[in-house]
Structure formats: C-alpha cells, structure tokens
Amino acid sequence: MGYIKEPVGIDFTVDPTPLTTEDRKKISEVIAYYKATGRKMPLTKPATRTRLTTKSKNTIT
C-alpha cells in the first residue's frame, strides 16, 4: 500500500466497526466450516434488503 496524502482541510480517520455477538458467531461458524472441509461455506443473503420497484419509486416524493 502506498501513502495517501491528506488534502488541505480534510482529515482521514479510520475507525473499526464493532461486531455484534451474532456477527462474531457467524464468523466463527464460517471459519470452523472452512477448517473442517477446506471449502467456503455457502452463505445466504440477508432478507432485510429489498429492491425498489418502479411503482414504489414513483410514489416516494
């Protein structure tokens, strides 16, 4: 990685994002599965994200 120079008046800060206990458990499960099988664990996508339809885009103002 190279050095990134901060522009005048801009401060770059990097803060770690704290993990929830649920996230820690899931990460541990994935690592244990990989160590046991040597393959990536098939993950399901979270159901919280929804896609906006054309109809709902027009109603949001």
N, CA, C and O atoms as a Tripos MOL2 file, in Angstrom:
@<TRIPOS>MOLECULE
protein
  244   243    61     0     0
PROTEIN
NO_CHARGES

@<TRIPOS>ATOM
      1 N           0.8320   -1.1780    0.0000 N.3       1 MET1
      2 CA          0.0000    0.0000    0.0000 C.3       1 MET1
      3 C           0.8720    1.2350    0.0000 C.2       1 MET1
      4 O           1.9750    1.2660    0.5460 O.2       1 MET1
      5 N           0.3380    2.2200   -0.6210 N.am      2 GLY2
      6 CA          1.0820    3.4620   -0.6780 C.3       2 GLY2
      7 C           0.5880    4.4560    0.3520 C.2       2 GLY2
      8 O          -0.3930    4.2240    1.0590 O.2       2 GLY2
      9 N           1.2880    5.5530    0.4130 N.am      3 TYR3
     10 CA          0.9570    6.6200    1.3350 C.3       3 TYR3
     11 C          -0.0630    7.5400    0.6730 C.2       3 TYR3
     12 O           0.1200    7.9430   -0.4760 O.2       3 TYR3
     13 N          -1.1290    7.8730    1.3830 N.am      4 ILE4
     14 CA         -2.1460    8.7780    0.8670 C.3       4 ILE4
     15 C          -1.9860   10.1100    1.5780 C.2       4 ILE4
     16 O          -2.0640   10.1910    2.8040 O.2       4 ILE4
     17 N          -1.7620   11.1510    0.7880 N.am      5 LYS5
     18 CA         -1.5940   12.4740    1.3560 C.3       5 LYS5
     19 C          -2.9700   13.1020    1.5650 C.2       5 LYS5
     20 O          -3.8120   13.0900    0.6670 O.2       5 LYS5
     21 N          -3.1850   13.6500    2.7600 N.am      6 GLU6
     22 CA         -4.4620   14.2850    3.0520 C.3       6 GLU6
     23 C          -4.5240   15.6550    2.3940 C.2       6 GLU6
     24 O          -3.5970   16.4550    2.5220 O.2       6 GLU6
     25 N          -5.6210   15.9250    1.6880 N.am      7 PRO7
     26 CA         -5.7810   17.2770    1.1400 C.3       7 PRO7
     27 C          -5.9050   18.2960    2.2760 C.2       7 PRO7
     28 O          -6.2660   17.9390    3.3970 O.2       7 PRO7
     29 N          -5.6050   19.5600    1.9830 N.am      8 VAL8
     30 CA         -5.6800   20.6060    2.9990 C.3       8 VAL8
     31 C          -7.1200   20.7340    3.4870 C.2       8 VAL8
     32 O          -8.0390   20.8420    2.6750 O.2       8 VAL8
     33 N          -7.3220   20.7220    4.7860 N.am      9 GLY9
     34 CA         -8.6490   20.8690    5.3780 C.3       9 GLY9
     35 C          -9.4320   19.5740    5.4920 C.2       9 GLY9
     36 O         -10.5630   19.5920    5.9770 O.2       9 GLY9
     37 N          -8.8700   18.4470    5.0600 N.am     10 ILE10
     38 CA         -9.5420   17.1510    5.1270 C.3      10 ILE10
     39 C          -8.7350   16.2350    6.0330 C.2      10 ILE10
     40 O          -7.5200   16.1140    5.8740 O.2      10 ILE10
     41 N          -9.4110   15.5860    6.9890 N.am     11 ASP11
     42 CA         -8.7600   14.6240    7.8700 C.3      11 ASP11
     43 C          -9.3280   13.2420    7.5960 C.2      11 ASP11
     44 O         -10.5370   13.0350    7.6950 O.2      11 ASP11
     45 N          -8.4620   12.2930    7.2530 N.am     12 PHE12
     46 CA         -8.8820   10.9110    7.0520 C.3      12 PHE12
     47 C          -8.7360   10.1780    8.3810 C.2      12 PHE12
     48 O          -7.6560   10.1630    8.9700 O.2      12 PHE12
     49 N          -9.8140    9.5770    8.8490 N.am     13 THR13
     50 CA         -9.7610    8.7700   10.0540 C.3      13 THR13
     51 C         -10.3800    7.4180    9.7530 C.2      13 THR13
     52 O         -11.3480    7.3230    8.9980 O.2      13 THR13
     53 N          -9.8270    6.3910   10.3360 N.am     14 VAL14
     54 CA        -10.3310    5.0390   10.1490 C.3      14 VAL14
     55 C         -10.6790    4.4890   11.5210 C.2      14 VAL14
     56 O          -9.8100    4.3220   12.3760 O.2      14 VAL14
     57 N         -11.9610    4.2110   11.7200 N.am     15 ASP15
     58 CA        -12.4200    3.6550   12.9810 C.3      15 ASP15
     59 C         -12.8940    2.2330   12.7480 C.2      15 ASP15
     60 O         -13.5830    1.9650   11.7640 O.2      15 ASP15
     61 N         -12.5370    1.3230   13.6350 N.am     16 PRO16
     62 CA        -13.0390   -0.0410   13.4820 C.3      16 PRO16
     63 C         -14.5360   -0.1020   13.7840 C.2      16 PRO16
     64 O         -15.0340    0.5870   14.6740 O.2      16 PRO16
     65 N         -15.2330   -0.9330   13.0300 N.am     17 THR17
     66 CA        -16.6520   -1.1370   13.2680 C.3      17 THR17
     67 C         -16.8040   -2.2770   14.2660 C.2      17 THR17
     68 O         -16.3340   -3.3860   14.0090 O.2      17 THR17
     69 N         -17.4560   -2.0230   15.4070 N.am     18 PRO18
     70 CA        -17.6070   -3.0930   16.3940 C.3      18 PRO18
     71 C         -18.5510   -4.1830   15.8780 C.2      18 PRO18
     72 O         -19.5580   -3.8950   15.2330 O.2      18 PRO18
     73 N         -18.2070   -5.4260   16.1730 N.am     19 LEU19
     74 CA        -19.0390   -6.5540   15.7460 C.3      19 LEU19
     75 C         -20.0500   -6.9010   16.8250 C.2      19 LEU19
     76 O         -19.7630   -6.8210   18.0200 O.2      19 LEU19
     77 N         -21.2320   -7.2870   16.3820 N.am     20 THR20
     78 CA        -22.2330   -7.7650   17.3310 C.3      20 THR20
     79 C         -21.9020   -9.2150   17.6820 C.2      20 THR20
     80 O         -21.0930   -9.8500   17.0040 O.2      20 THR20
     81 N         -22.5170   -9.7310   18.7250 N.am     21 THR21
     82 CA        -22.2620  -11.1250   19.0980 C.3      21 THR21
     83 C         -22.7700  -12.0650   18.0120 C.2      21 THR21
     84 O         -22.1900  -13.1290   17.7960 O.2      21 THR21
     85 N         -23.8440  -11.6870   17.3260 N.am     22 GLU22
     86 CA        -24.3580  -12.5080   16.2210 C.3      22 GLU22
     87 C         -23.3380  -12.5790   15.0840 C.2      22 GLU22
     88 O         -23.1190  -13.6430   14.5050 O.2      22 GLU22
     89 N         -22.7080  -11.4230   14.7630 N.am     23 ASP23
     90 CA        -21.6860  -11.4010   13.7190 C.3      23 ASP23
     91 C         -20.4850  -12.2610   14.1090 C.2      23 ASP23
     92 O         -19.9420  -12.9900   13.2790 O.2      23 ASP23
     93 N         -20.0810  -12.1750   15.3560 N.am     24 ARG24
     94 CA        -18.9360  -12.9790   15.8220 C.3      24 ARG24
     95 C         -19.2210  -14.4670   15.7140 C.2      24 ARG24
     96 O         -18.3530  -15.2420   15.3120 O.2      24 ARG24
     97 N         -20.4600  -14.8780   16.0780 N.am     25 LYS25
     98 CA        -20.8350  -16.2880   15.9850 C.3      25 LYS25
     99 C         -20.7980  -16.7570   14.5330 C.2      25 LYS25
    100 O         -20.2900  -17.8400   14.2410 O.2      25 LYS25
    101 N         -21.3330  -15.9470   13.6250 N.am     26 LYS26
    102 CA        -21.3760  -16.3230   12.2090 C.3      26 LYS26
    103 C         -19.9600  -16.4500   11.6440 C.2      26 LYS26
    104 O         -19.6670  -17.3870   10.9010 O.2      26 LYS26
    105 N         -19.0950  -15.5160   11.9940 N.am     27 ILE27
    106 CA        -17.7120  -15.5780   11.5330 C.3      27 ILE27
    107 C         -17.0360  -16.8360   12.0610 C.2      27 ILE27
    108 O         -16.3070  -17.5010   11.3240 O.2      27 ILE27
    109 N         -17.2670  -17.1700   13.3260 N.am     28 SER28
    110 CA        -16.6890  -18.3800   13.9150 C.3      28 SER28
    111 C         -17.1890  -19.6400   13.2110 C.2      28 SER28
    112 O         -16.4220  -20.5740   12.9770 O.2      28 SER28
    113 N         -18.4940  -19.6590   12.8720 N.am     29 GLU29
    114 CA        -19.0540  -20.8090   12.1460 C.3      29 GLU29
    115 C         -18.4080  -20.9630   10.7670 C.2      29 GLU29
    116 O         -18.0840  -22.0750   10.3490 O.2      29 GLU29
    117 N         -18.2260  -19.8600   10.0750 N.am     30 VAL30
    118 CA        -17.6250  -19.9050    8.7370 C.3      30 VAL30
    119 C         -16.1870  -20.4070    8.8180 C.2      30 VAL30
    120 O         -15.7710  -21.2280    8.0000 O.2      30 VAL30
    121 N         -15.4300  -19.9270    9.7890 N.am     31 ILE31
    122 CA        -14.0380  -20.3550    9.9460 C.3      31 ILE31
    123 C         -13.9670  -21.8380   10.3040 C.2      31 ILE31
    124 O         -13.1450  -22.5700    9.7530 O.2      31 ILE31
    125 N         -14.8250  -22.2840   11.2240 N.am     32 ALA32
    126 CA        -14.8330  -23.6970   11.6160 C.3      32 ALA32
    127 C         -15.2130  -24.5890   10.4320 C.2      32 ALA32
    128 O         -14.6250  -25.6560   10.2510 O.2      32 ALA32
    129 N         -16.1800  -24.1670    9.6330 N.am     33 TYR33
    130 CA        -16.5900  -24.9360    8.4530 C.3      33 TYR33
    131 C         -15.4300  -25.0460    7.4610 C.2      33 TYR33
    132 O         -15.1800  -26.1140    6.9020 O.2      33 TYR33
    133 N         -14.7230  -23.9270    7.2460 N.am     34 TYR34
    134 CA        -13.6010  -23.9450    6.3130 C.3      34 TYR34
    135 C         -12.4750  -24.8540    6.8100 C.2      34 TYR34
    136 O         -11.8780  -25.5890    6.0230 O.2      34 TYR34
    137 N         -12.1890  -24.8060    8.0950 N.am     35 LYS35
    138 CA        -11.1340  -25.6610    8.6410 C.3      35 LYS35
    139 C         -11.5020  -27.1380    8.5490 C.2      35 LYS35
    140 O         -10.6330  -27.9850    8.3440 O.2      35 LYS35
    141 N         -12.7950  -27.4470    8.6990 N.am     36 ALA36
    142 CA        -13.2310  -28.8420    8.6660 C.3      36 ALA36
    143 C         -13.3000  -29.3960    7.2530 C.2      36 ALA36
    144 O         -12.9610  -30.5580    7.0270 O.2      36 ALA36
    145 N         -13.7390  -28.5720    6.2890 N.am     37 THR37
    146 CA        -13.9590  -29.0810    4.9420 C.3      37 THR37
    147 C         -12.9620  -28.5780    3.9090 C.2      37 THR37
    148 O         -12.7450  -29.2310    2.8890 O.2      37 THR37
    149 N         -12.3570  -27.4300    4.1610 N.am     38 GLY38
    150 CA        -11.4470  -26.8390    3.1800 C.3      38 GLY38
    151 C         -12.1990  -26.1110    2.0670 C.2      38 GLY38
    152 O         -11.6000  -25.7200    1.0650 O.2      38 GLY38
    153 N         -13.4890  -25.9310    2.2390 N.am     39 ARG39
    154 CA        -14.3040  -25.2230    1.2440 C.3      39 ARG39
    155 C         -15.0070  -24.0370    1.8970 C.2      39 ARG39
    156 O         -15.1830  -23.9850    3.1150 O.2      39 ARG39
    157 N         -15.4080  -23.0780    1.0410 N.am     40 LYS40
    158 CA        -16.1570  -21.9410    1.5380 C.3      40 LYS40
    159 C         -17.5570  -22.3770    1.9300 C.2      40 LYS40
    160 O         -18.1590  -23.2330    1.2810 O.2      40 LYS40
    161 N         -18.0670  -21.7830    2.9920 N.am     41 MET41
    162 CA        -19.4110  -22.0840    3.4610 C.3      41 MET41
    163 C         -20.4280  -21.3350    2.5880 C.2      41 MET41
    164 O         -20.2830  -20.1330    2.3640 O.2      41 MET41
    165 N         -21.4470  -22.0350    2.1000 N.am     42 PRO42
    166 CA        -22.4670  -21.3260    1.3200 C.3      42 PRO42
    167 C         -23.2620  -20.3970    2.2290 C.2      42 PRO42
    168 O         -23.8440  -20.8320    3.2220 O.2      42 PRO42
    169 N         -23.2790  -19.1190    1.8810 N.am     43 LEU43
    170 CA        -23.9590  -18.1280    2.7000 C.3      43 LEU43
    171 C         -25.2480  -17.6830    2.0240 C.2      43 LEU43
    172 O         -25.3340  -17.6160    0.7970 O.2      43 LEU43
    173 N         -26.2320  -17.3860    2.8330 N.am     44 THR44
    174 CA        -27.4700  -16.8340    2.2940 C.3      44 THR44
    175 C         -27.4270  -15.3230    2.4410 C.2      44 THR44
    176 O         -26.8450  -14.7990    3.3910 O.2      44 THR44
    177 N         -28.0420  -14.6320    1.5020 N.am     45 LYS45
    178 CA        -28.0650  -13.1810    1.5590 C.3      45 LYS45
    179 C         -29.1070  -12.7340    2.5760 C.2      45 LYS45
    180 O         -30.1470  -13.3750    2.7260 O.2      45 LYS45
    181 N         -28.8330  -11.6390    3.2720 N.am     46 PRO46
    182 CA        -29.7970  -11.1630    4.2640 C.3      46 PRO46
    183 C         -31.1000  -10.7380    3.5990 C.2      46 PRO46
    184 O         -31.0910  -10.1770    2.5030 O.2      46 PRO46
    185 N         -32.2230  -11.0070    4.2670 N.am     47 ALA47
    186 CA        -33.5310  -10.6960    3.7110 C.3      47 ALA47
    187 C         -33.9490   -9.2640    4.0020 C.2      47 ALA47
    188 O         -35.0310   -8.8510    3.5850 O.2      47 ALA47
    189 N         -33.1300   -8.5020    4.7000 N.am     48 THR48
    190 CA        -33.5140   -7.1460    5.0710 C.3      48 THR48
    191 C         -33.4470   -6.1840    3.8930 C.2      48 THR48
    192 O         -34.1690   -5.1870    3.8760 O.2      48 THR48
    193 N         -32.6180   -6.4530    2.9360 N.am     49 ARG49
    194 CA        -32.5110   -5.5630    1.7820 C.3      49 ARG49
    195 C         -33.6220   -5.8770    0.7970 C.2      49 ARG49
    196 O         -33.8370   -7.0300    0.4250 O.2      49 ARG49
    197 N         -34.3120   -4.8500    0.3900 N.am     50 THR50
    198 CA        -35.3580   -5.0310   -0.6010 C.3      50 THR50
    199 C         -35.0750   -4.1240   -1.7750 C.2      50 THR50
    200 O         -34.4310   -3.0840   -1.6390 O.2      50 THR50
    201 N         -35.5530   -4.5230   -2.9020 N.am     51 ARG51
    202 CA        -35.3200   -3.7740   -4.1160 C.3      51 ARG51
    203 C         -36.5390   -2.8930   -4.3850 C.2      51 ARG51
    204 O         -37.6810   -3.3400   -4.2770 O.2      51 ARG51
    205 N         -36.2790   -1.6530   -4.7320 N.am     52 LEU52
    206 CA        -37.3700   -0.7490   -5.0530 C.3      52 LEU52
    207 C         -37.9010   -1.0760   -6.4430 C.2      52 LEU52
    208 O         -37.1310   -1.2830   -7.3810 O.2      52 LEU52
    209 N         -39.1960   -1.1190   -6.5610 N.am     53 THR53
    210 CA        -39.8030   -1.3420   -7.8660 C.3      53 THR53
    211 C         -40.1180    0.0020   -8.5040 C.2      53 THR53
    212 O         -40.0510    1.0380   -7.8430 O.2      53 THR53
    213 N         -40.4570   -0.0150   -9.7740 N.am     54 THR54
    214 CA        -40.7810    1.2120  -10.4790 C.3      54 THR54
    215 C         -41.9810    1.8990   -9.8330 C.2      54 THR54
    216 O         -42.0180    3.1250   -9.7280 O.2      54 THR54
    217 N         -42.9550    1.1100   -9.4050 N.am     55 LYS55
    218 CA        -44.1540    1.6470   -8.7880 C.3      55 LYS55
    219 C         -43.8050    2.3610   -7.4810 C.2      55 LYS55
    220 O         -44.2920    3.4640   -7.2330 O.2      55 LYS55
    221 N         -42.9730    1.7480   -6.6490 N.am     56 SER56
    222 CA        -42.6430    2.3560   -5.3690 C.3      56 SER56
    223 C         -41.7200    3.5590   -5.5360 C.2      56 SER56
    224 O         -41.7490    4.4590   -4.6960 O.2      56 SER56
    225 N         -40.9020    3.6100   -6.5900 N.am     57 LYS57
    226 CA        -40.0510    4.7700   -6.8430 C.3      57 LYS57
    227 C         -40.9020    5.9800   -7.1600 C.2      57 LYS57
    228 O         -40.5780    7.0930   -6.7450 O.2      57 LYS57
    229 N         -41.9960    5.7760   -7.8960 N.am     58 ASN58
    230 CA        -42.8480    6.8860   -8.2850 C.3      58 ASN58
    231 C         -43.6700    7.4240   -7.1250 C.2      58 ASN58
    232 O         -44.0530    8.5940   -7.1360 O.2      58 ASN58
    233 N         -43.9460    6.6060   -6.1360 N.am     59 THR59
    234 CA        -44.7710    7.0490   -5.0230 C.3      59 THR59
    235 C         -43.9640    7.7750   -3.9610 C.2      59 THR59
    236 O         -44.5400    8.4880   -3.1390 O.2      59 THR59
    237 N         -42.6530    7.6150   -3.9530 N.am     60 ILE60
    238 CA        -41.8090    8.2830   -2.9700 C.3      60 ILE60
    239 C         -41.4960    9.6800   -3.4960 C.2      60 ILE60
    240 O         -40.9110    9.8300   -4.5680 O.2      60 ILE60
    241 N         -41.8860   10.6920   -2.7420 N.am     61 THR61
    242 CA        -41.5960   12.0700   -3.1590 C.3      61 THR61
    243 C         -41.0790   12.8800   -2.0270 C.2      61 THR61
    244 O         -40.7830   14.0620   -2.1990 O.2      61 THR61
@<TRIPOS>BOND
     1     1     2 1
     2     2     3 1
     3     3     4 2
     4     3     5 am
     5     5     6 1
     6     6     7 1
     7     7     8 2
     8     7     9 am
     9     9    10 1
    10    10    11 1
    11    11    12 2
    12    11    13 am
    13    13    14 1
    14    14    15 1
    15    15    16 2
    16    15    17 am
    17    17    18 1
    18    18    19 1
    19    19    20 2
    20    19    21 am
    21    21    22 1
    22    22    23 1
    23    23    24 2
    24    23    25 am
    25    25    26 1
    26    26    27 1
    27    27    28 2
    28    27    29 am
    29    29    30 1
    30    30    31 1
    31    31    32 2
    32    31    33 am
    33    33    34 1
    34    34    35 1
    35    35    36 2
    36    35    37 am
    37    37    38 1
    38    38    39 1
    39    39    40 2
    40    39    41 am
    41    41    42 1
    42    42    43 1
    43    43    44 2
    44    43    45 am
    45    45    46 1
    46    46    47 1
    47    47    48 2
    48    47    49 am
    49    49    50 1
    50    50    51 1
    51    51    52 2
    52    51    53 am
    53    53    54 1
    54    54    55 1
    55    55    56 2
    56    55    57 am
    57    57    58 1
    58    58    59 1
    59    59    60 2
    60    59    61 am
    61    61    62 1
    62    62    63 1
    63    63    64 2
    64    63    65 am
    65    65    66 1
    66    66    67 1
    67    67    68 2
    68    67    69 am
    69    69    70 1
    70    70    71 1
    71    71    72 2
    72    71    73 am
    73    73    74 1
    74    74    75 1
    75    75    76 2
    76    75    77 am
    77    77    78 1
    78    78    79 1
    79    79    80 2
    80    79    81 am
    81    81    82 1
    82    82    83 1
    83    83    84 2
    84    83    85 am
    85    85    86 1
    86    86    87 1
    87    87    88 2
    88    87    89 am
    89    89    90 1
    90    90    91 1
    91    91    92 2
    92    91    93 am
    93    93    94 1
    94    94    95 1
    95    95    96 2
    96    95    97 am
    97    97    98 1
    98    98    99 1
    99    99   100 2
   100    99   101 am
   101   101   102 1
   102   102   103 1
   103   103   104 2
   104   103   105 am
   105   105   106 1
   106   106   107 1
   107   107   108 2
   108   107   109 am
   109   109   110 1
   110   110   111 1
   111   111   112 2
   112   111   113 am
   113   113   114 1
   114   114   115 1
   115   115   116 2
   116   115   117 am
   117   117   118 1
   118   118   119 1
   119   119   120 2
   120   119   121 am
   121   121   122 1
   122   122   123 1
   123   123   124 2
   124   123   125 am
   125   125   126 1
   126   126   127 1
   127   127   128 2
   128   127   129 am
   129   129   130 1
   130   130   131 1
   131   131   132 2
   132   131   133 am
   133   133   134 1
   134   134   135 1
   135   135   136 2
   136   135   137 am
   137   137   138 1
   138   138   139 1
   139   139   140 2
   140   139   141 am
   141   141   142 1
   142   142   143 1
   143   143   144 2
   144   143   145 am
   145   145   146 1
   146   146   147 1
   147   147   148 2
   148   147   149 am
   149   149   150 1
   150   150   151 1
   151   151   152 2
   152   151   153 am
   153   153   154 1
   154   154   155 1
   155   155   156 2
   156   155   157 am
   157   157   158 1
   158   158   159 1
   159   159   160 2
   160   159   161 am
   161   161   162 1
   162   162   163 1
   163   163   164 2
   164   163   165 am
   165   165   166 1
   166   166   167 1
   167   167   168 2
   168   167   169 am
   169   169   170 1
   170   170   171 1
   171   171   172 2
   172   171   173 am
   173   173   174 1
   174   174   175 1
   175   175   176 2
   176   175   177 am
   177   177   178 1
   178   178   179 1
   179   179   180 2
   180   179   181 am
   181   181   182 1
   182   182   183 1
   183   183   184 2
   184   183   185 am
   185   185   186 1
   186   186   187 1
   187   187   188 2
   188   187   189 am
   189   189   190 1
   190   190   191 1
   191   191   192 2
   192   191   193 am
   193   193   194 1
   194   194   195 1
   195   195   196 2
   196   195   197 am
   197   197   198 1
   198   198   199 1
   199   199   200 2
   200   199   201 am
   201   201   202 1
   202   202   203 1
   203   203   204 2
   204   203   205 am
   205   205   206 1
   206   206   207 1
   207   207   208 2
   208   207   209 am
   209   209   210 1
   210   210   211 1
   211   211   212 2
   212   211   213 am
   213   213   214 1
   214   214   215 1
   215   215   216 2
   216   215   217 am
   217   217   218 1
   218   218   219 1
   219   219   220 2
   220   219   221 am
   221   221   222 1
   222   222   223 1
   223   223   224 2
   224   223   225 am
   225   225   226 1
   226   226   227 1
   227   227   228 2
   228   227   229 am
   229   229   230 1
   230   230   231 1
   231   231   232 2
   232   231   233 am
   233   233   234 1
   234   234   235 1
   235   235   236 2
   236   235   237 am
   237   237   238 1
   238   238   239 1
   239   239   240 2
   240   239   241 am
   241   241   242 1
   242   242   243 1
   243   243   244 2
@<TRIPOS>SUBSTRUCTURE
     1 MET1         2 RESIDUE 1 A MET
     2 GLY2         6 RESIDUE 1 A GLY
     3 TYR3        10 RESIDUE 1 A TYR
     4 ILE4        14 RESIDUE 1 A ILE
     5 LYS5        18 RESIDUE 1 A LYS
     6 GLU6        22 RESIDUE 1 A GLU
     7 PRO7        26 RESIDUE 1 A PRO
     8 VAL8        30 RESIDUE 1 A VAL
     9 GLY9        34 RESIDUE 1 A GLY
    10 ILE10       38 RESIDUE 1 A ILE
    11 ASP11       42 RESIDUE 1 A ASP
    12 PHE12       46 RESIDUE 1 A PHE
    13 THR13       50 RESIDUE 1 A THR
    14 VAL14       54 RESIDUE 1 A VAL
    15 ASP15       58 RESIDUE 1 A ASP
    16 PRO16       62 RESIDUE 1 A PRO
    17 THR17       66 RESIDUE 1 A THR
    18 PRO18       70 RESIDUE 1 A PRO
    19 LEU19       74 RESIDUE 1 A LEU
    20 THR20       78 RESIDUE 1 A THR
    21 THR21       82 RESIDUE 1 A THR
    22 GLU22       86 RESIDUE 1 A GLU
    23 ASP23       90 RESIDUE 1 A ASP
    24 ARG24       94 RESIDUE 1 A ARG
    25 LYS25       98 RESIDUE 1 A LYS
    26 LYS26      102 RESIDUE 1 A LYS
    27 ILE27      106 RESIDUE 1 A ILE
    28 SER28      110 RESIDUE 1 A SER
    29 GLU29      114 RESIDUE 1 A GLU
    30 VAL30      118 RESIDUE 1 A VAL
    31 ILE31      122 RESIDUE 1 A ILE
    32 ALA32      126 RESIDUE 1 A ALA
    33 TYR33      130 RESIDUE 1 A TYR
    34 TYR34      134 RESIDUE 1 A TYR
    35 LYS35      138 RESIDUE 1 A LYS
    36 ALA36      142 RESIDUE 1 A ALA
    37 THR37      146 RESIDUE 1 A THR
    38 GLY38      150 RESIDUE 1 A GLY
    39 ARG39      154 RESIDUE 1 A ARG
    40 LYS40      158 RESIDUE 1 A LYS
    41 MET41      162 RESIDUE 1 A MET
    42 PRO42      166 RESIDUE 1 A PRO
    43 LEU43      170 RESIDUE 1 A LEU
    44 THR44      174 RESIDUE 1 A THR
    45 LYS45      178 RESIDUE 1 A LYS
    46 PRO46      182 RESIDUE 1 A PRO
    47 ALA47      186 RESIDUE 1 A ALA
    48 THR48      190 RESIDUE 1 A THR
    49 ARG49      194 RESIDUE 1 A ARG
    50 THR50      198 RESIDUE 1 A THR
    51 ARG51      202 RESIDUE 1 A ARG
    52 LEU52      206 RESIDUE 1 A LEU
    53 THR53      210 RESIDUE 1 A THR
    54 THR54      214 RESIDUE 1 A THR
    55 LYS55      218 RESIDUE 1 A LYS
    56 SER56      222 RESIDUE 1 A SER
    57 LYS57      226 RESIDUE 1 A LYS
    58 ASN58      230 RESIDUE 1 A ASN
    59 THR59      234 RESIDUE 1 A THR
    60 ILE60      238 RESIDUE 1 A ILE
    61 THR61      242 RESIDUE 1 A THR
